[in-house]
Amino acid sequence: QQIEFRIAYLDLDHFKAFNDFYGYSRGDSVILLLATLLQTESRGRFIAHIGGDDFVMVFLDDEWELCLRRVQQLF
């Protein structure tokens, strides 16, 4: 269809160390927090949880940078 899009790959830095120190329960809480935040800020954009602390967002609009900055600030 030749539609222009952008893909953002989101990964939490040092997440394994966080899990090792604070435990998997708190790590799961962080992942759920990020997932909820992405859903709230996505405004209908495609979001996928690849696994662990990795997510993907697909943007069909030009507001990708603004959205990602908002997510980063809120997180």
Buried (B, 14 or more C-beta within 10 A) or exposed (E): EEEEEEEBEBEBEEBEEBBEEEEEEEBEEBBEEBEEBBEEBBEEBEBEBEEEBBBBBBBEEEEBEEBBEBBEEEE
